[in-house]
């Protein structure tokens, strides 16, 4: 015969036996509940008793018991077990979903924090909701401090007005846009290429905007230098062509004068 497990008595609790032949005999229901939840927290715990008073049963339910059945109403035991198992199944599914969500969020966060682009989200009012570490570092704050800010907290009014106008247009149209625009970085104006796309809820309603941008200042400088060189070459070409035309006209004039001189000599 197994030796009964014992625990600290809960004042006012009468003895109760859990389990049948070969089961576990415990003297106090709350001690049994505590032991069960410590060892296997997802195991359904049903109290079957003929002596536990209502207050004790309520205390057990508050402490985590699934249900309690008085021996006088054992016909409730079957449905209670079925319900307990269903609750456990639902709980397990929820835990698996939460774990999958955590893993997904972890992969997303790893991706967001390791790409070279700066990322932000805004709500429907164009108020910032989140950003990655790279953007927060640019602004001299943490990602946690970023939430609740607006463009006016970081940029000159003219630039902030433009950003918000772009946000509203894109959220209204529902279309993704790529925009070359100026941006303030370390107190200096730089050029960035920004992709903005509407964020939608499960029903397809636009609830905000997602922005991803990268610095294209060097590219813009290269473009400027190339345009300048092209203009110089075009001007030189035009000048060369103009000079060549003048040389052709001058040569024709010389030939004409030579012919006139020959005629004059033959005179």
Secondary structure, DSSP 8 states (H G I E B T S, - for coil): ----B-----TT------SSTTS--BS-HHHHHHHHHHH-TTS--EEEESS--HHHHHHHHHHT--EEEEGGGTHHHHHHHHHHHHHHHHHHHHHHHHHHHHHHHHHHHHHHHHSSSEEEEEETTS-EEEE-HHHHHHHTS-HHHHTT--GGGTS-HHHHHHHHHHHHHHHHH---EEEEEEEEETTEEEEEEEEEEEEE-TTS-EEEEEEEEEE-HHHHHHHHHHHHHHHHHHHHHHHHHHHHHHHHHHHHHHHHHHHHHHHHHH-
